[in-house]
Amino acid sequence: MKPARIIILAVAVVSAGVAGFLALQVARGGPSVIETQTVVEREPTINVLVAKESLPVGARLNPDVVAWAAWPEGSVVEGFITDKSRPDAIETLKGAIARMPIFNGEPIRQEKIADSSSRIMSSLLPAGKRAVATEISVATGAGGFILPNDRVDVTMVRKGDSGAYLTETILSNVRVLAIDQQIQENPDGSKAVVGTTATLELTPDQTKVIAVAQQMAERLSLALRSVADAQEADTGAADYLLSGGAGRPQIQVIKTGSIVNGTTAAAATAEQ
């Protein structure tokens, strides 16, 4: 056989072998898989003013503790401060006071802050409420464990007509605004110094009740409430300590620890 034919035959055999090998590999690999990539579209964001650190009640805002943060536009609710509505908020809110605790990363809401006035206590008071101070001690202040923003009952101990001691709860579930001049718990977690004065958040009627009770009582005590009671009503008061009917104010007379009706006292004075 001629050499040329031998070469052609060898090339044909090698080509057939390579073709068979490739076909075998394709058959073993199964059908080819086409990979698909899912495209995720990001929701538009808007800059919202947030706290860069946790702010306790009474803390003042400044550029070091607040900043703009990207927030999903669909999650922005009424009350958030955005760079579209108030682009100069960081500067204009400088010195504003936190009326409630604000946590790290939480959006700053207008209802949680008060103006930059130096009158901190009046800024912490909700509309229609009054701040009233009453004396306390270790014995009358739950052993010193009552702190600002706690809830308490105010109990009065007084002598009755028979000379026996009477105990009455005159205010229920009222908020403690401050102990002495401290309006927040010690941020370092240290024990609070036992104060001598508690400032309570009261309604106008509750203010009158505690004013009368402070004159009548042998002692006023604060009873610490559970934090779970914070949502309960706090406007109740011992209205029977107040004299006079609606729209007809009368003089309140307290004699030997007992209430004497204003009209009765006036009549007795007239007879004399």
C-alpha positions in Angstrom: 0.0 0.0 0.0 1.2 3.4 -0.9 2.5 5.6 1.9 0.0 8.4 1.0 -3.0 6.1 1.4 -1.6 5.0 4.8 -1.4 8.6 6.0 -4.9 9.4 4.9 -6.3 6.3 6.6 -4.5 7.1 9.8 -5.9 10.7 9.8 -9.4 9.3 9.2 -9.1 6.8 12.1 -7.8 9.5 14.5 -10.6 11.9 13.5 -13.3 9.3 14.0 -11.8 8.5 17.5 -11.9 12.1 18.5 -15.4 12.6 17.3 -16.6 9.5 19.2 -14.9 10.7 22.4 -16.6 14.1 22.2 -19.9 12.5 21.5 -19.5 10.3 24.5 -18.6 13.2 26.8 -21.7 15.2 25.7 -23.9 12.1 26.3 -22.5 11.7 29.8 -22.9 15.4 30.7 -26.7 15.4 30.0 -28.6 18.3 28.6 -26.9 21.7 28.8 -28.2 24.0 31.5 -28.8 27.7 30.8 -28.3 29.8 33.9 -30.6 32.8 34.5 -29.9 35.7 36.7 -32.7 37.5 38.6 -32.5 41.2 38.4 -33.6 42.9 41.7 -34.6 46.5 41.5 -33.8 48.6 44.7 -36.7 50.6 46.2 -36.0 54.4 46.0 -34.7 55.8 49.3 -35.1 59.2 51.0 -32.9 60.7 53.7 -34.5 60.6 57.2 -33.1 62.3 60.3 -32.1 59.5 62.9 -30.3 59.4 66.2 -26.6 58.3 66.0 -26.8 57.2 69.7 -29.4 56.5 72.3 -30.8 59.7 73.8 -32.4 59.7 77.3 -35.2 62.0 78.4 -33.9 65.6 78.6 -30.9 65.1 76.3 -30.3 67.9 73.8 -29.9 67.4 70.1 -26.8 68.5 68.3 -25.0 67.6 65.0 -22.9 65.0 66.9 -25.9 62.9 67.9 -28.2 63.1 64.8 -27.5 62.4 61.1 -29.3 61.7 57.8 -29.8 58.1 56.9 -31.2 56.5 53.7 -34.7 55.1 54.4 -37.0 53.1 52.0 -39.3 55.7 50.5 -42.3 53.4 51.0 -41.6 53.1 54.7 -41.5 56.8 55.5 -44.5 57.7 57.7 -45.9 61.0 58.7 -43.9 62.6 61.5 -40.5 61.6 60.1 -38.1 64.5 59.4 -36.7 64.2 55.9 -34.2 66.2 53.9 -36.9 67.1 51.4 -39.2 68.7 54.0 -36.6 70.1 56.3 -33.1 70.2 54.7 -31.7 72.4 57.4 -33.1 70.2 60.3 -29.8 69.3 61.8 -29.0 73.0 62.4 -32.5 74.2 63.3 -33.1 71.4 65.8 -29.8 72.1 67.6 -30.5 72.3 71.3 -33.9 70.7 71.1 -34.8 68.5 74.0 -35.8 64.8 73.9 -39.2 64.5 75.7 -39.1 60.7 75.4 -36.2 58.2 75.1 -34.9 57.9 71.5 -32.9 54.8 70.6 -29.8 54.5 68.4 -30.9 54.5 64.7 -34.5 55.5 65.5 -36.0 58.3 63.3 -36.4 61.6 65.1 -40.1 62.4 65.3 -41.4 65.9 66.1 -43.7 64.7 68.9 -40.7 63.2 70.8 -38.8 66.5 71.0 -39.4 69.9 72.4 -38.0 73.3 71.4 -34.6 74.5 72.4 -35.8 76.6 75.3 -33.7 76.3 78.4 -36.8 75.5 80.4 -36.4 71.8 80.4 -39.1 70.8 82.8 -41.9 72.8 81.0 -40.7 71.2 77.8 -41.1 67.7 79.2 -44.7 68.4 80.4 -47.5 67.3 78.0 -50.2 69.9 77.2 -52.7 70.3 80.0 -50.5 68.7 82.7 -48.8 70.3 85.7 -45.5 69.6 87.6 -46.0 69.3 91.4 -43.3 68.6 93.9 -43.8 66.6 97.1 -41.4 65.6 99.8 -40.1 62.0 100.0 -37.6 60.0 102.0 -36.2 56.5 101.9 -39.3 55.3 103.8 -41.9 57.1 101.7 -40.1 56.7 98.3 -39.9 52.9 97.9 -36.5 52.7 99.5 -34.9 55.0 96.9 -35.8 52.7 93.9 -38.2 55.2 92.3 -36.6 56.9 89.3 -37.7 59.5 86.8 -40.3 58.2 84.3 -41.5 55.6 86.8 -45.2 55.3 87.6 -46.4 55.6 91.2 -49.5 55.7 93.5 -49.7 58.4 96.1 -50.9 57.2 99.4 -52.0 59.5 102.3 -51.9 58.5 106.0 -53.9 60.7 108.3 -55.8 60.6 111.6 -59.5 60.1 111.5 -62.1 61.7 113.8 -61.7 58.7 116.2 -58.0 59.1 116.4 -57.3 56.0 114.4 -55.0 56.3 111.4 -56.6 56.1 107.9 -54.8 55.2 104.7 -56.1 56.4 101.4 -54.8 56.3 97.8 -55.3 59.8 96.5 -53.6 59.5 93.1 -53.1 56.4 90.9 -50.5 55.6 88.3 -49.0 59.1 88.0 -45.7 59.7 86.3 -42.6 60.8 88.1 -40.9 63.6 86.2 -37.9 64.1 88.4 -36.2 63.1 91.6 -34.8 66.3 93.1 -33.4 67.9 89.9 -32.5 64.7 88.2 -34.8 64.0 85.2 -33.2 60.8 84.0 -31.7 57.6 85.4 -28.0 57.6 85.8 -26.7 56.7 82.3 -23.7 54.8 83.6 -26.1 52.4 85.5 -24.8 53.5 88.9 -27.2 53.6 91.9 -29.3 56.8 92.1 -28.8 59.1 95.1 -31.9 59.0 97.4 -33.7 62.3 96.8 -35.8 64.4 99.1 -38.3 65.7 96.5 -40.3 64.0 93.8 -41.9 66.0 91.0 -45.1 64.4 89.7 -46.9 64.9 86.4 -50.5 65.7 87.3 -53.8 67.1 85.9 -55.2 70.4 87.3 -57.7 68.4 89.5 -54.9 66.1 90.8 -52.9 69.2 91.6 -55.7 70.4 93.9 -56.1 67.0 95.5 -52.4 66.7 96.5 -52.3 70.3 97.7 -55.1 69.5 100.2 -53.5 66.1 101.1 -50.2 67.8 101.9 -52.0 69.8 104.5 -54.1 67.0 105.9 -51.6 64.1 105.9 -49.4 62.8 108.6 -47.4 61.3 105.7 -47.5 61.0 101.9 -45.9 57.8 100.4 -45.2 56.9 96.9 -45.9 53.3 95.9 -43.9 52.1 92.8 -46.0 50.7 90.0 -45.1 48.0 87.4 -43.8 49.3 84.0 -46.7 47.3 82.5 -49.2 49.8 84.0 -47.9 52.6 81.9 -50.9 52.4 79.5 -53.5 52.6 82.2 -55.4 55.8 83.0 -53.5 58.3 85.1 -56.2 60.9 85.6 -57.9 59.4 88.7 -57.9 61.4 92.0 -59.6 61.4 95.4 -62.0 64.2 94.4 -63.9 63.8 97.7 -61.0 65.8 99.3 -62.2 68.9 97.3 -65.2 70.9 98.5 -67.8 72.7 96.5 -70.0 71.7 93.6 -69.3 72.2 89.9 -68.9 75.8 89.0 -69.2 76.9 92.6 -65.9 77.2 94.3 -65.8 77.2 98.1 -63.2 77.6 100.8 -61.6 74.4 101.9 -61.3 74.2 105.7 -59.1 71.6 107.3 -59.5 71.2 111.1 -57.6 68.7 113.2 -56.9 66.6 110.2 -60.5 66.5 108.9 -62.3 68.3 106.2 -64.9 70.9 107.2 -67.3 71.9 104.4 -66.7 75.5 103.3 -70.4 76.5 103.6 -70.7 74.9 107.1 -67.6 76.7 108.3 -68.9 80.0 107.0 -72.2 79.5 108.8 -70.4 78.7 112.0 -68.4 81.8 111.7 -71.5 84.0 111.1 -73.2 82.6 114.2 -70.2 83.6 116.3 
